[in-house]
């Protein structure tokens, strides 16, 4: 669907909770702006069906942004018809915070519908944010060629997996994820945790990259924390993350 002179139309969805969405949006727009053939329309949720119908690529950075039934069909159709979807960090998450006065457990209801199958995963839990090693599963693949194992400070995602994936980066974690209703159950799965993978759907493909956490001082106020007292940029300070992210954007453009 590339336009005249190689122009590409992109949709960027960047929104949600408990993260510095402004920071992530700005960084992603800067990266897209480095590619002069790309023209980007920006949204904070999935109310973007008209733009998605003609888009060449979709980039999402969200946390607990829930597509409704109509939006789920539009997202699945975008990939089915041949679109490329670069899904970052919490795109696969639906998270309910603890109820006042109840147990302090976050739940992860299965409300993504067919989108979970298109993405290939749904978030269940993560351990406390701390440094962990990311290993290269497919060192021969262009997205990770020349990347050595690296340490990153981020949320290590434990996910419910759907369908077949080509895993390119992974991490290993077998401990509990305290604070999540399914954290103990998820820890029973001792298989490597996908960090970067490709997932085919119809004529198109999804590239899911679980890294990308960032949080400002004022992003937890709905949980009763007025000011965290710190700014977390985690993987955005890590050279390997930035390198792979740029390659993933090139992949989304069809490179």
N, C-alpha and C positions, 0 to 999 in steps of 0.2 A: 504493500500500500504506500510505498515511498512516493513522495510528491516530486514535482519538477526540481531538477538540479540536485536531487538527493535529499531534499528536505524531509525531516522526520517529525511527526507530531507525538509529543509525550504528554502523559497525564501523571502528575505527582499528587499522591494523597498522603498528607502528613498531619496527623492529629492524634488526640487521645490523652491519656492520663499518666501521671507519675513520672514523666520524662520532660526534658527540656525540648519541647517540640520546636520552638523557635530556632534553637541552635541547629537541630538536625535539618530543619527545612532550609535554613540558610546555606549550610554546608552542601546539601544535595543540589540546591539551585546553582551554587557556584560551580560544582562539578558539571552540571548540565550546560551551564553557560560556556564552559570551556570547549564545548562541542558546537560549533557555529551552525551546523545544519539542523540542530534540534530546536523546536519551538515548544514551550512547556506551558500547560494550563495547570493551575494549582488549586487543590481542594483540601478541606480538612476532614471530609468523610466520603462515603461512596455515592453521594448524590451527584454523580458525574456521568450518567449513562450517555447523553448525547456526545460528549467529548470522547468517551470510550469507544463509541461505535466507529469512529474514524481514526483512532489513535494507532500508532505503530508500536509504542512501548508504554508500559505502566510501571511506575516506581512507587512503592508504598513504604512508609515508616509510620506505624501506628501502635497504639496500645489500647486494647479494649474498645476498638471502633468496630461496630457490629453492622455488617450489611444486612438489610432486610431481604425478604424473599425475592423481590424484583431485582435488587442490586446483586444478589447472589447469582441470579441467572445471567445478568449482564457481565459479571466478572468471569463466569465460566465460559460464556460465549466468546468473550474477547480472546481467551487462550485457545479455545476450540477452533476458532477461525484462523489461527496462526500467529496471534500476538505473543509478545514476550513480556513476562511479568517478573520484575526484580522486586522480591518481597524481603523487607529488612526487619530485623529485630522482632518486635511484638506484633507483627501483622497477623500472626496465627492465634492471637490471644483473645479470649473472652474471660474476664475476671470479675467476680463479685467480691467486694470487700466484706469484712466481718460485720455482722449486725451489732448495733449498740447493745452492750450487756451480755452478748453471747461469747462463745469461744472465739479467740482471735485467729481464725482460719480463713484464708482466701479460698474460694471455690472457683472452679473453671467449667461452667456449664457448656454443653455441646450445642451451641447456637449458631455455628457457622454454616450449617447445612452442607450443600455440595461443595462449598468453597474449601472446606477442610480437605476433601479428596483432591481438589485441584491443586491446592498448596502442598499436599503430601504430609501435613502434620497439623496438630493443634497443641498449643502450649498447655502444660499441666502444672509445672512448678519449677522453681530454681532454688539452689542453695544460697546462702549469704553471698553477697558480691565480694569476691576476692580474686587474687591472681590464680589463673590456671593455664595449663599448657594446651595449645591447639596443635594437633598433629595433622600431617598431610597424608590423606588417604590415597590420592591419585596424583603422584608427583609428575606424571607425564601429561596431565591435562593442561591446556593453555591458561586456564583461569588461575592455576596455582603453580605453574612451572617456575622453578627457581626459588620457591618459597620454602624456607626451612621451618621446622617446628618453632613456635614462638609462644611467649607468655603474654597473656592479656588479662586485664581486670575488667570483668563484665559479668552479666547474669548468664550462668551456664544453664541453658534451657534443657529441661526434661520434657519430652513431648510424646503425645500419642501419634504414632506414625500410620500413614495411609498409603497403600500402593507401593510401587517400585520407584526407587530413587537411585541416582548416580551420586554417591557421596564423594565429595572432594576434600573436605576438611572434617575432622572429628575431634571430640574430646572424650575423656574417660572419667566417669563419676559414678560411684555406687553408694553414696551416702544418702541419708534422709534429707528432705527439703522441708525443714520445719516452717510452720506458718501456712502451709498449703494443705487442704483437705486430702489431697491425693499424694502428698509428698512421700509418705512412707511406702505406699504401694508402688509408686513410680521408681523408688530406689531398688525394688526387687528386680527390675530389669537391668541386667548387667552388661547389655550390649553397648558399644560405643555410641555416644550422642552425636548425631549429625550437626555440624556447624555450618557447612556450606554444601548444598546439593542441587542437582538438576532434576526436574520432574516433568516428563512429557504429559501433555493432555491434548488429545486431538491433533491438530496441525501445529499447535504452539507448544510453549514450554515455560516453566517457572524456574527461576533461580532463587533459592531461599538462602539467605545469609543471616544467621541468628545473632551475630554480633551487632553492636551499635548503641549500647546503652549510653545515655547521657542524662544528667539530672542537675537542675539549678537549685538554688537555695529555697525557692518558694513553690516547688512543684508537688509538695506532699500536704498541702493545707487541708484538702478534703479528708485526710486521715488524721487531722488534729495536730500536725506538725507545722507550726507557723513559719519556721525558718530552720532548715537543716544545718545551717552554719557552714556549709561547704558546697563546692561545685564539683560534680563528678563528670569528667569527660572520657574516662575509661579508655575504650579502644580507639577513640578518635586521636589519641596521642601516640598510637602504636603504628609504626611504619608499615608493617605487614598488612594490617587491616586496611589502611588507606590504599595500599597498592592493589589489594584484591578487590576493594570496592570500585576503584577506577576500572579495573578489568571487567567487573560485573556490569558496569554501565555500558562499556563498549560491547559486551555480549548482548545487552538489551537492545542496542542499536543494530544488531545483526552482524557484528564483527565476528 
